[in-house]
Amino acid sequence: MNEIEKVATNFYELSAFPKVIGAIDCTHIPIKSPGGIDAENYRNRKLIFSINVQVICDAEMYINNIVARWPGSSHDSHIFNCSVIKSRLEAGEFEGYWLLGDKGYAIKPYLMTPLRNPISEGEKLYNESQIRTRNVIERLFGCWKKRFPVLSSKIRTDLKKAQPIIVATAVLHNMCKKMKEPTPSFMDYETPLSSDEEEFEYRGSINRSDDHNRTSLINNYFNQMC
């Protein structure tokens, strides 16, 4: 079993969703005003200065990919569209596998998102499994921010230092996981401005070829489980 198959197996054990290699989402890390003519770009919809950080994690809450350079006014889908990982996915590097994202992302052959209005039992089962499996990234955000409280209070350094600080805490989080450090208790910890508060839903047109994998997955897998 290669590394990708192992990751997919671990995700499958969460909620029987097949071929998942990562859960993707963004979370806002508060910062002090960076000043200058671009400062307002860092003010998010809650009127807080922040960096909107894109993270991809695995089923064990390891951070496998992080982008920590976009201002708080940037939307999750825009950050993903400009990312290197999207280019790798578009190039077919992980063909046959996919990421799981929330409703703020567009459906793609390599990115499975929830159905807006599930009707059949197979569609409802797909949505339930997709959401339950994707929940690992919400738990990751809670654990990460509880482990490093500066990520939820405010990073008070200048912007050039704030970005590497965020990445460094991600590396340290992975090291803590590898060394089996106790996981912080975060069940009652409220993650500010994480995706569960995201109001935006992708409303663009959906290309049939982009939705092909999701439709096939529902018809050939989730319908069979009903």
CYANA upper distance limits for C-alpha pairs under 8 A (distance plus 0.5 A):
  1 MET  CA      5 GLU  CA      6.46
  1 MET  CA      6 LYS  CA      6.87
  2 ASN  CA      6 LYS  CA      6.75
  3 GLU  CA      7 VAL  CA      6.77
  4 ILE  CA      8 ALA  CA      6.68
  4 ILE  CA     21 ILE  CA      7.14
  5 GLU  CA      9 THR  CA      6.57
  5 GLU  CA     19 LYS  CA      8.36
  6 LYS  CA     10 ASN  CA      6.80
  7 VAL  CA     11 PHE  CA      6.87
  7 VAL  CA     20 VAL  CA      7.99
  7 VAL  CA     21 ILE  CA      6.29
  7 VAL  CA     58 ASP  CA      7.25
  7 VAL  CA     59 ALA  CA      7.64
  8 ALA  CA     12 TYR  CA      6.61
  8 ALA  CA     18 PRO  CA      7.33
  8 ALA  CA     19 LYS  CA      5.61
  8 ALA  CA     20 VAL  CA      5.41
  8 ALA  CA     21 ILE  CA      5.76
  9 THR  CA     13 GLU  CA      6.88
  9 THR  CA     18 PRO  CA      8.21
  9 THR  CA     19 LYS  CA      8.10
 10 ASN  CA     14 LEU  CA      7.48
 10 ASN  CA     59 ALA  CA      6.33
 10 ASN  CA     60 GLU  CA      8.20
 11 PHE  CA     15 SER  CA      7.87
 11 PHE  CA     16 ALA  CA      8.13
 11 PHE  CA     17 PHE  CA      7.52
 11 PHE  CA     18 PRO  CA      8.02
 11 PHE  CA     19 LYS  CA      8.46
 11 PHE  CA     20 VAL  CA      6.64
 11 PHE  CA     21 ILE  CA      7.93
 11 PHE  CA     58 ASP  CA      7.83
 11 PHE  CA     59 ALA  CA      5.59
 11 PHE  CA    133 THR  CA      7.42
 12 TYR  CA     16 ALA  CA      4.99
 12 TYR  CA     17 PHE  CA      5.51
 12 TYR  CA     18 PRO  CA      5.91
 12 TYR  CA     19 LYS  CA      7.92
 12 TYR  CA     20 VAL  CA      7.82
 13 GLU  CA     17 PHE  CA      8.47
 14 LEU  CA     59 ALA  CA      8.02
 14 LEU  CA    132 ARG  CA      8.12
 14 LEU  CA    133 THR  CA      6.30
 15 SER  CA    129 SER  CA      6.04
 15 SER  CA    130 GLN  CA      8.40
 15 SER  CA    132 ARG  CA      6.86
 15 SER  CA    133 THR  CA      6.05
 16 ALA  CA    129 SER  CA      7.32
 17 PHE  CA    129 SER  CA      6.56
 17 PHE  CA    130 GLN  CA      7.17
 17 PHE  CA    133 THR  CA      7.46
 19 LYS  CA     96 GLY  CA      7.66
 19 LYS  CA     97 TYR  CA      5.36
 19 LYS  CA     98 TRP  CA      6.85
 20 VAL  CA     97 TYR  CA      6.32
 20 VAL  CA     98 TRP  CA      5.64
 20 VAL  CA     99 LEU  CA      6.25
 20 VAL  CA    100 LEU  CA      7.54
 21 ILE  CA     58 ASP  CA      7.26
 21 ILE  CA     97 TYR  CA      6.90
 21 ILE  CA     98 TRP  CA      6.41
 21 ILE  CA     99 LEU  CA      6.30
 22 GLY  CA     56 ILE  CA      6.32
 22 GLY  CA     57 CYS  CA      5.95
 22 GLY  CA     58 ASP  CA      5.52
 22 GLY  CA     59 ALA  CA      7.88
 22 GLY  CA     98 TRP  CA      7.75
 22 GLY  CA     99 LEU  CA      5.39
 22 GLY  CA    100 LEU  CA      6.95
 23 ALA  CA     56 ILE  CA      5.91
 23 ALA  CA     57 CYS  CA      6.02
 23 ALA  CA     58 ASP  CA      7.05
 23 ALA  CA     99 LEU  CA      6.05
 23 ALA  CA    100 LEU  CA      5.29
 23 ALA  CA    101 GLY  CA      6.71
 23 ALA  CA    134 ARG  CA      6.03
 23 ALA  CA    136 VAL  CA      7.77
 23 ALA  CA    137 ILE  CA      6.57
 24 ILE  CA     54 GLN  CA      7.76
 24 ILE  CA     55 VAL  CA      6.27
 24 ILE  CA     56 ILE  CA      4.96
 24 ILE  CA     57 CYS  CA      7.30
 24 ILE  CA     99 LEU  CA      7.15
 24 ILE  CA    100 LEU  CA      6.62
 24 ILE  CA    101 GLY  CA      5.83
 24 ILE  CA    134 ARG  CA      8.45
 24 ILE  CA    137 ILE  CA      7.54
 25 ASP  CA     54 GLN  CA      6.31
 25 ASP  CA     55 VAL  CA      6.24
 25 ASP  CA     56 ILE  CA      7.27
 25 ASP  CA     76 ASP  CA      7.70
 25 ASP  CA    101 GLY  CA      6.92
 25 ASP  CA    102 ASP  CA      7.85
 25 ASP  CA    137 ILE  CA      7.59
 25 ASP  CA    195 SER  CA      7.23
 26 CYS  CA     52 ASN  CA      6.76
 26 CYS  CA     53 VAL  CA      5.68
 26 CYS  CA     54 GLN  CA      4.72
 26 CYS  CA     55 VAL  CA      6.48
 26 CYS  CA     76 ASP  CA      6.47
 26 CYS  CA    194 SER  CA      7.28
 26 CYS  CA    195 SER  CA      7.15
 27 THR  CA     52 ASN  CA      6.18
 27 THR  CA     53 VAL  CA      5.84
 27 THR  CA     54 GLN  CA      7.19
 27 THR  CA     55 VAL  CA      8.46
 27 THR  CA    141 PHE  CA      8.06
 27 THR  CA    193 LEU  CA      6.78
 27 THR  CA    194 SER  CA      5.28
 27 THR  CA    195 SER  CA      7.28
 28 HIS  CA     50 SER  CA      6.32
 28 HIS  CA     51 ILE  CA      6.13
 28 HIS  CA     52 ASN  CA      5.00
 28 HIS  CA     53 VAL  CA      6.57
 28 HIS  CA     72 GLY  CA      7.20
 28 HIS  CA    192 PRO  CA      7.92
 28 HIS  CA    193 LEU  CA      6.32
 28 HIS  CA    194 SER  CA      7.18
 29 ILE  CA     50 SER  CA      5.73
 29 ILE  CA     51 ILE  CA      5.77
 29 ILE  CA     52 ASN  CA      6.92
 29 ILE  CA     53 VAL  CA      7.57
 29 ILE  CA    151 LEU  CA      6.01
 29 ILE  CA    152 SER  CA      6.74
 29 ILE  CA    154 LYS  CA      7.74
 29 ILE  CA    155 ILE  CA      8.32
 30 PRO  CA     48 ILE  CA      7.34
 30 PRO  CA     49 PHE  CA      6.31
 30 PRO  CA     50 SER  CA      4.69
 30 PRO  CA     51 ILE  CA      7.07
 30 PRO  CA    151 LEU  CA      7.37
 30 PRO  CA    152 SER  CA      6.98
 30 PRO  CA    153 SER  CA      7.14
 30 PRO  CA    154 LYS  CA      5.25
 30 PRO  CA    155 ILE  CA      6.82
 31 ILE  CA     49 PHE  CA      6.06
 31 ILE  CA     50 SER  CA      5.52
 31 ILE  CA     51 ILE  CA      7.55
 31 ILE  CA    154 LYS  CA      5.52
 31 ILE  CA    155 ILE  CA      5.19
 31 ILE  CA    156 ARG  CA      6.51
 31 ILE  CA    157 THR  CA      8.34
 31 ILE  CA    159 LEU  CA      8.35
 31 ILE  CA    162 ALA  CA      8.04
 32 LYS  CA     49 PHE  CA      6.74
 32 LYS  CA     50 SER  CA      8.19
 32 LYS  CA    154 LYS  CA      7.32
 32 LYS  CA    155 ILE  CA      7.03
 32 LYS  CA    156 ARG  CA      5.87
 32 LYS  CA    157 THR  CA      7.89
 32 LYS  CA    158 ASP  CA      8.14
 33 SER  CA     39 ALA  CA      6.83
 33 SER  CA     42 TYR  CA      8.14
 33 SER  CA     49 PHE  CA      6.36
 34 PRO  CA     39 ALA  CA      5.98
 34 PRO  CA     42 TYR  CA      8.32
 34 PRO  CA    158 ASP  CA      6.98
 34 PRO  CA    159 LEU  CA      6.41
 35 GLY  CA     39 ALA  CA      5.45
 38 ASP  CA     42 TYR  CA      8.04
 39 ALA  CA     43 ARG  CA      7.84
 40 GLU  CA     49 PHE  CA      8.38
 41 ASN  CA     71 PRO  CA      6.38
 41 ASN  CA     72 GLY  CA      7.23
 41 ASN  CA     73 SER  CA      6.11
 41 ASN  CA     74 SER  CA      8.47
 42 TYR  CA     48 ILE  CA      8.37
 42 TYR  CA     49 PHE  CA      5.54
 42 TYR  CA     50 SER  CA      5.99
 42 TYR  CA     51 ILE  CA      7.10
 42 TYR  CA     71 PRO  CA      4.88
 42 TYR  CA     72 GLY  CA      4.98
 42 TYR  CA     73 SER  CA      6.21
 43 ARG  CA     47 LEU  CA      5.83
 43 ARG  CA     48 ILE  CA      5.65
 43 ARG  CA     49 PHE  CA      4.69
 43 ARG  CA     50 SER  CA      6.74
 43 ARG  CA     71 PRO  CA      8.00
 43 ARG  CA     72 GLY  CA      6.02
 43 ARG  CA     73 SER  CA      6.38
 44 ASN  CA     48 ILE  CA      6.00
 44 ASN  CA     49 PHE  CA      6.67
 44 ASN  CA     50 SER  CA      7.05
 44 ASN  CA     71 PRO  CA      8.49
 44 ASN  CA     72 GLY  CA      5.08
 44 ASN  CA     73 SER  CA      5.14
 44 ASN  CA     74 SER  CA      8.46
 45 ARG  CA     72 GLY  CA      8.49
 45 ARG  CA     73 SER  CA      7.37
 49 PHE  CA     72 GLY  CA      7.01
 50 SER  CA     71 PRO  CA      6.88
 50 SER  CA     72 GLY  CA      5.20
 51 ILE  CA     68 ALA  CA      7.32
 51 ILE  CA     69 ARG  CA      7.18
 51 ILE  CA     70 TRP  CA      6.23
 51 ILE  CA     71 PRO  CA      5.23
 51 ILE  CA     72 GLY  CA      5.24
 52 ASN  CA     68 ALA  CA      7.35
 52 ASN  CA     69 ARG  CA      7.98
 52 ASN  CA     70 TRP  CA      6.08
 52 ASN  CA     71 PRO  CA      6.31
 52 ASN  CA     72 GLY  CA      5.34
 52 ASN  CA     73 SER  CA      8.21
 52 ASN  CA     74 SER  CA      7.37
 52 ASN  CA     75 HIS  CA      8.46
 52 ASN  CA     76 ASP  CA      8.23
 53 VAL  CA     66 ILE  CA      7.59
 53 VAL  CA     67 VAL  CA      6.21
 53 VAL  CA     68 ALA  CA      5.19
 53 VAL  CA     69 ARG  CA      7.61
 53 VAL  CA     70 TRP  CA      7.39
 54 GLN  CA     66 ILE  CA      6.10
 54 GLN  CA     67 VAL  CA      5.55
 54 GLN  CA     68 ALA  CA      7.11
 54 GLN  CA     76 ASP  CA      7.80
 54 GLN  CA     79 ILE  CA      7.75
 54 GLN  CA     80 PHE  CA      8.09
 55 VAL  CA     63 ILE  CA      7.31
 55 VAL  CA     64 ASN  CA      8.14
 55 VAL  CA     65 ASN  CA      6.20
 55 VAL  CA     66 ILE  CA      5.09
 55 VAL  CA     67 VAL  CA      7.14
 56 ILE  CA     63 ILE  CA      6.53
 56 ILE  CA     64 ASN  CA      6.22
 56 ILE  CA     65 ASN  CA      5.56
 56 ILE  CA     66 ILE  CA      7.03
 56 ILE  CA    137 ILE  CA      8.14
 57 CYS  CA     61 MET  CA      6.10
 57 CYS  CA     62 TYR  CA      5.88
 57 CYS  CA     63 ILE  CA      4.97
 57 CYS  CA     64 ASN  CA      5.85
 57 CYS  CA     65 ASN  CA      7.52
 57 CYS  CA    136 VAL  CA      8.37
 57 CYS  CA    137 ILE  CA      6.80
 57 CYS  CA    140 LEU  CA      8.18
 58 ASP  CA     62 TYR  CA      6.06
 58 ASP  CA     63 ILE  CA      7.34
 58 ASP  CA     64 ASN  CA      7.45
 58 ASP  CA    136 VAL  CA      8.35
 59 ALA  CA    136 VAL  CA      6.90
 60 GLU  CA    136 VAL  CA      8.47
 61 MET  CA    136 VAL  CA      7.19
 61 MET  CA    137 ILE  CA      7.49
 61 MET  CA    139 ARG  CA      8.22
 61 MET  CA    140 LEU  CA      5.90
 62 TYR  CA    140 LEU  CA      8.45
 62 TYR  CA    173 HIS  CA      8.27
 62 TYR  CA    174 ASN  CA      6.15
 62 TYR  CA    177 LYS  CA      7.78
 63 ILE  CA    170 ALA  CA      7.10
 63 ILE  CA    171 VAL  CA      8.37
 63 ILE  CA    173 HIS  CA      8.46
 63 ILE  CA    174 ASN  CA      7.08
 66 ILE  CA    167 VAL  CA      7.73
 67 VAL  CA     83 SER  CA      8.34
 68 ALA  CA    163 GLN  CA      6.35
 68 ALA  CA    166 ILE  CA      7.45
 68 ALA  CA    167 VAL  CA      7.45
 69 ARG  CA    163 GLN  CA      6.83
 70 TRP  CA     74 SER  CA      6.92
 70 TRP  CA     79 ILE  CA      7.68
 74 SER  CA     78 HIS  CA      7.25
 74 SER  CA     79 ILE  CA      7.41
 75 HIS  CA     79 ILE  CA      6.97
 76 ASP  CA     80 PHE  CA      6.84
 76 ASP  CA    104 GLY  CA      7.58
 76 ASP  CA    105 TYR  CA      7.92
 77 SER  CA     81 ASN  CA      6.61
 77 SER  CA    104 GLY  CA      7.03
 77 SER  CA    105 TYR  CA      5.83
 77 SER  CA    106 ALA  CA      8.01
 78 HIS  CA     82 CYS  CA      6.85
 79 ILE  CA     83 SER  CA      6.75
 80 PHE  CA     85 ILE  CA      8.34
 80 PHE  CA     86 LYS  CA      7.00
 81 ASN  CA     86 LYS  CA      6.90
 82 CYS  CA     86 LYS  CA      7.91
 83 SER  CA     87 SER  CA      7.39
 84 VAL  CA     88 ARG  CA      6.88
 85 ILE  CA     89 LEU  CA      6.70
 86 LYS  CA     90 GLU  CA      6.51
 87 SER  CA     91 ALA  CA      6.61
 88 ARG  CA     92 GLY  CA      7.12
 88 ARG  CA     93 GLU  CA      6.17
 88 ARG  CA     94 PHE  CA      8.24
 89 LEU  CA     93 GLU  CA      6.17
 89 LEU  CA     94 PHE  CA      6.55
 89 LEU  CA     95 GLU  CA      8.01
 89 LEU  CA    110 TYR  CA      7.12
 90 GLU  CA    110 TYR  CA      8.41
 94 PHE  CA     98 TRP  CA      7.97
 95 GLU  CA    110 TYR  CA      8.10
 96 GLY  CA    110 TYR  CA      8.36
 97 TYR  CA    110 TYR  CA      6.98
 98 TRP  CA    109 PRO  CA      7.95
 98 TRP  CA    110 TYR  CA      4.81
 98 TRP  CA    111 LEU  CA      5.81
 98 TRP  CA    112 MET  CA      7.18
 99 LEU  CA    110 TYR  CA      6.64
 99 LEU  CA    111 LEU  CA      5.25
 99 LEU  CA    112 MET  CA      6.67
100 LEU  CA    111 LEU  CA      6.19
100 LEU  CA    112 MET  CA      5.43
100 LEU  CA    113 THR  CA      6.60
100 LEU  CA    130 GLN  CA      7.62
100 LEU  CA    134 ARG  CA      6.53
101 GLY  CA    105 TYR  CA      6.82
101 GLY  CA    111 LEU  CA      7.14
101 GLY  CA    112 MET  CA      6.70
101 GLY  CA    113 THR  CA      5.69
101 GLY  CA    114 PRO  CA      8.35
101 GLY  CA    134 ARG  CA      7.47
102 ASP  CA    113 THR  CA      6.03
102 ASP  CA    114 PRO  CA      6.99
102 ASP  CA    131 ILE  CA      8.43
102 ASP  CA    134 ARG  CA      8.45
102 ASP  CA    195 SER  CA      8.13
103 LYS  CA    113 THR  CA      6.41
103 LYS  CA    114 PRO  CA      6.50
103 LYS  CA    116 ARG  CA      8.28
103 LYS  CA    200 PHE  CA      8.47
103 LYS  CA    201 GLU  CA      5.87
103 LYS  CA    202 TYR  CA      6.76
104 GLY  CA    198 GLU  CA      8.23
104 GLY  CA    200 PHE  CA      6.37
104 GLY  CA    201 GLU  CA      4.98
104 GLY  CA    202 TYR  CA      5.37
105 TYR  CA    113 THR  CA      7.42
105 TYR  CA    201 GLU  CA      7.99
105 TYR  CA    202 TYR  CA      6.34
106 ALA  CA    111 LEU  CA      8.28
106 ALA  CA    113 THR  CA      7.72
106 ALA  CA    202 TYR  CA      6.51
106 ALA  CA    204 GLY  CA      8.16
106 ALA  CA    206 ILE  CA      8.19
107 ILE  CA    111 LEU  CA      6.30
107 ILE  CA    112 MET  CA      6.32
107 ILE  CA    113 THR  CA      6.19
107 ILE  CA    206 ILE  CA      7.80
107 ILE  CA    210 ASP  CA      6.74
107 ILE  CA    211 ASP  CA      6.69
108 LYS  CA    112 MET  CA      7.10
108 LYS  CA    210 ASP  CA      5.08
108 LYS  CA    211 ASP  CA      6.76
109 PRO  CA    209 SER  CA      8.09
109 PRO  CA    210 ASP  CA      5.66
109 PRO  CA    211 ASP  CA      6.98
109 PRO  CA    212 HIS  CA      7.34
109 PRO  CA    213 ASN  CA      6.04
109 PRO  CA    214 ARG  CA      7.96
112 MET  CA    130 GLN  CA      8.46
112 MET  CA    214 ARG  CA      7.10
113 THR  CA    130 GLN  CA      7.99
114 PRO  CA    126 TYR  CA      8.35
114 PRO  CA    127 ASN  CA      5.90
114 PRO  CA    130 GLN  CA      7.20
114 PRO  CA    131 ILE  CA      7.82
115 LEU  CA    123 GLU  CA      7.95
115 LEU  CA    127 ASN  CA      6.95
118 PRO  CA    123 GLU  CA      5.62
118 PRO  CA    124 LYS  CA      5.89
118 PRO  CA    127 ASN  CA      7.94
119 ILE  CA    123 GLU  CA      6.68
119 ILE  CA    124 LYS  CA      7.13
120 SER  CA    124 LYS  CA      6.77
121 GLU  CA    125 LEU  CA      6.57
121 GLU  CA    223 ASN  CA      7.59
121 GLU  CA    226 CYS  CA      7.10
122 GLY  CA    126 TYR  CA      6.57
122 GLY  CA    218 ILE  CA      6.49
122 GLY  CA    219 ASN  CA      7.84
122 GLY  CA    222 PHE  CA      5.49
122 GLY  CA    223 ASN  CA      4.81
122 GLY  CA    224 GLN  CA      8.28
122 GLY  CA    225 MET  CA      8.09
122 GLY  CA    226 CYS  CA      6.88
123 GLU  CA    127 ASN  CA      6.74
123 GLU  CA    218 ILE  CA      6.81
123 GLU  CA    222 PHE  CA      7.86
123 GLU  CA    223 ASN  CA      8.19
124 LYS  CA    128 GLU  CA      6.68
125 LEU  CA    129 SER  CA      6.57
125 LEU  CA    222 PHE  CA      6.93
125 LEU  CA    226 CYS  CA      8.33
126 TYR  CA    130 GLN  CA      6.43
126 TYR  CA    218 ILE  CA      6.98
126 TYR  CA    222 PHE  CA      6.59
127 ASN  CA    131 ILE  CA      6.53
128 GLU  CA    132 ARG  CA      6.59
129 SER  CA    133 THR  CA      6.45
130 GLN  CA    134 ARG  CA      6.47
131 ILE  CA    135 ASN  CA      6.57
132 ARG  CA    136 VAL  CA      8.32
134 ARG  CA    138 GLU  CA      8.33
135 ASN  CA    139 ARG  CA      7.04
136 VAL  CA    140 LEU  CA      6.62
137 ILE  CA    141 PHE  CA      6.68
138 GLU  CA    142 GLY  CA      6.85
138 GLU  CA    194 SER  CA      8.07
138 GLU  CA    195 SER  CA      8.36
139 ARG  CA    143 CYS  CA      6.63
139 ARG  CA    186 PHE  CA      8.50
140 LEU  CA    144 TRP  CA      6.38
141 PHE  CA    145 LYS  CA      6.52
141 PHE  CA    191 THR  CA      7.44
141 PHE  CA    194 SER  CA      8.42
142 GLY  CA    146 LYS  CA      6.55
142 GLY  CA    186 PHE  CA      6.35
142 GLY  CA    187 MET  CA      8.45
142 GLY  CA    189 TYR  CA      6.95
142 GLY  CA    190 GLU  CA      7.69
142 GLY  CA    191 THR  CA      6.26
143 CYS  CA    147 ARG  CA      6.51
143 CYS  CA    183 THR  CA      7.50
143 CYS  CA    184 PRO  CA      6.48
143 CYS  CA    185 SER  CA      7.92
143 CYS  CA    186 PHE  CA      6.52
144 TRP  CA    148 PHE  CA      6.73
144 TRP  CA    170 ALA  CA      8.10
144 TRP  CA    173 HIS  CA      7.12
145 LYS  CA    149 PRO  CA      5.90
145 LYS  CA    150 VAL  CA      7.97
145 LYS  CA    151 LEU  CA      5.95
145 LYS  CA    152 SER  CA      6.47
145 LYS  CA    191 THR  CA      8.16
146 LYS  CA    184 PRO  CA      6.90
146 LYS  CA    185 SER  CA      8.32
146 LYS  CA    186 PHE  CA      7.17
146 LYS  CA    189 TYR  CA      8.13
147 ARG  CA    173 HIS  CA      8.21
147 ARG  CA    184 PRO  CA      6.76
148 PHE  CA    169 THR  CA      7.58
149 PRO  CA    153 SER  CA      6.76
150 VAL  CA    154 LYS  CA      6.06
150 VAL  CA    155 ILE  CA      6.42
151 LEU  CA    155 ILE  CA      7.29
151 LEU  CA    166 ILE  CA      7.98
152 SER  CA    191 THR  CA      8.11
152 SER  CA    192 PRO  CA      7.59
155 ILE  CA    162 ALA  CA      6.86
156 ARG  CA    162 ALA  CA      8.26
157 THR  CA    161 LYS  CA      6.62
157 THR  CA    162 ALA  CA      6.42
158 ASP  CA    162 ALA  CA      6.70
159 LEU  CA    163 GLN  CA      7.00
160 LYS  CA    164 PRO  CA      7.95
161 LYS  CA    165 ILE  CA      6.77
162 ALA  CA    166 ILE  CA      6.88
163 GLN  CA    167 VAL  CA      7.11
164 PRO  CA    168 ALA  CA      6.43
165 ILE  CA    169 THR  CA      6.77
166 ILE  CA    170 ALA  CA      7.04
167 VAL  CA    171 VAL  CA      6.95
168 ALA  CA    172 LEU  CA      6.67
169 THR  CA    173 HIS  CA      6.44
170 ALA  CA    174 ASN  CA      6.89
171 VAL  CA    175 MET  CA      6.79
172 LEU  CA    176 CYS  CA      6.63
173 HIS  CA    177 LYS  CA      6.80
174 ASN  CA    178 LYS  CA      6.65
175 MET  CA    179 MET  CA      6.58
176 CYS  CA    180 LYS  CA      6.54
176 CYS  CA    181 GLU  CA      5.63
177 LYS  CA    181 GLU  CA      6.52
177 LYS  CA    183 THR  CA      8.46
185 SER  CA    189 TYR  CA      8.43
186 PHE  CA    190 GLU  CA      8.49
193 LEU  CA    197 GLU  CA      6.38
193 LEU  CA    198 GLU  CA      7.73
194 SER  CA    198 GLU  CA      7.37
206 ILE  CA    210 ASP  CA      7.43
206 ILE  CA    211 ASP  CA      7.64
207 ASN  CA    211 ASP  CA      7.07
208 ARG  CA    212 HIS  CA      6.61
211 ASP  CA    215 THR  CA      6.68
212 HIS  CA    216 SER  CA      6.57
213 ASN  CA    217 LEU  CA      6.44
214 ARG  CA    218 ILE  CA      6.72
215 THR  CA    219 ASN  CA      6.64
216 SER  CA    220 ASN  CA      6.25
216 SER  CA    221 TYR  CA      8.32
217 LEU  CA    221 TYR  CA      5.85
217 LEU  CA    222 PHE  CA      7.21
218 ILE  CA    222 PHE  CA      5.28
218 ILE  CA    223 ASN  CA      6.38
219 ASN  CA    223 ASN  CA      5.86
219 ASN  CA    224 GLN  CA      8.04
220 ASN  CA    224 GLN  CA      6.98
221 TYR  CA    225 MET  CA      7.17
222 PHE  CA    226 CYS  CA      7.29
